[in-house]
Amino acid sequence: MKSKSDIYKESGVDITAGYEAVLLMKEHIGRTATQGVLGGIGGFGGLFAPDLSGIREPVLVSGTDGVGTKLKIAFLMDKHDTIGIDCVAMCVNDIICSGARPLFFLDYLAVGVNRPQKVASIVSGIADGCVQAGCALIGGETAEMPGFYAPNEYDLAGFAVGLADKNKLIDPQSVKPGDAIIGLPSSGIHSNGFSLVRKVLNVEDRSLSAYMPGLSSTLGEALLTPTRIYVKPVLSLLSKMNVKGISHITGGGFFENIPRILPAGCSARIDTGSFTIPPVFRLIEQEGNLPEREMFNIFNMGIGLCLVLDPQNTDEALRTLNKAIKEHPFPLNPQSADDIARVIGEVVPGENEVMLC
């Protein structure tokens, strides 16, 4: 008589592979443990007891997101150990925009075929992202779905929860004309716009191991560079001063995301010459014959996070942010002279627009 696992395996689901994957994940999950984690993996829910000392009115801030079609680049390169960083980044960078400290993260991974080593590699990236953000990976789900996903493909999504004191939540309504806009550098494309990138660069019919003009890495390495996580530099700044608004520059680029933190009567003027645009964006712009304004409407163009604050605080803010960046360098992305926080613009009178100059 066939065992239950044999019968299930004939349908395309390997239970024993699932057990092996869990064992391989444990080491990576253990690296993310923080003080509030209760119990281990394997339960029906992840348990976390937050430290509420010093917090008068606790507010939970949640965020969920995926990696989008950047996954296709991981498939083509058969490299899966950094895509999890992107998944964590897309969630925790949103949470920090409210002024909240990320507490924990859960992932959802759906695969066509459960290959334990590949699953463990993906989870290793998730763990790396959690370590960068200072949050714990307390649970998740790996679903084997034969016939729904191709054998070598998968989808990845995540969910994070952060904590803030209600009276310290960032309130963009305090933004006013004259305020300074500080930009934090991106590592490249991050995790948005990849449907256009794949079409413009024709990645499926092109060698991703080739070096392209202007790039310091192969095309594939440039495209797969993980999203930067801004939690620690921003928390360092919030511990010292009031920040009026924070915008995560994701899909929709500057034109969609910056207005989300501008109250009525305010617009933003961005000096595009105040920061370096990474070469990968120039490559996309040239090969796609895209106008620069459209590039700023799709991509981050080298600025992954914008912060709005009183102009008299800019010098101290830059010192604090750059000290934190130096103390917590962005992993997998070598530091350069361009990897610093800088003033990139100001808030001006207007009707919720972004002006490039």
C-alpha angles and dihedrals in degrees: 000000000000118000122239090252091052092050092048091047090057088060090054102264118112110201093185090055087055091054091049092049091053091052091050091049096054095080092052094045090050090060090064099053114131133182096274098054114117120196127341137275122295101064125113091254138021113248125213130169109199122213104243097179111135093012115115101182111018117209123190116217118195134192135181132185146138136224099253122206092335080094087074089065090053089050093050093048094038087226116133109160099093105038089083090062088060091052093052092043094054090057104038095042088058092048094052089057087074092049093253127140112232111241107179144355136209126193136207117206121181117188136183091219124011106237103176097208092051092046090050090050091053091048090049088062091048089052091049089053092049091051090051090051095042093236132124128247099223104167149336147165132256110196121190107209112176114191091022098067124031113255094256097039136082143168126231132198135162145199128206136184126205136185132226139163109251093232090054098050112123111256114197090192086083091063112113140171111287095038116131124242116215121194128208116209122254124218092231132284095353108191108317135086097026095134087063093040092053092049097044095045094037089223097178093060097037133077109256089194091065122106112236126208110274096013120112091205139036117289091251093051091049092051095045096047104131124248114264119247113221101186101109098046091047094047088051090054095045090054089062109035149006116274115196100200142359125197125192106214102222132131109356092036120217097335097059103032106043094054088058088076098040118098123211114299095028135105132170128240113202122196102214090192092062094078138036118256108219115245093242089069092051089052091053091044093052099042093044094042088229123166114243092240090058090050089057088049092057110027139042091241092208101318115095100174134023125202126194120206144149108292092231088065098052098098094051091042092054092048091050095046095046092046089053092047089052092048093045104032118193104262120234090016113090112228117249137176088268094057096092138104113256142169107265103171149327142251113258135181111280147100107287097293136138117224122194119209 
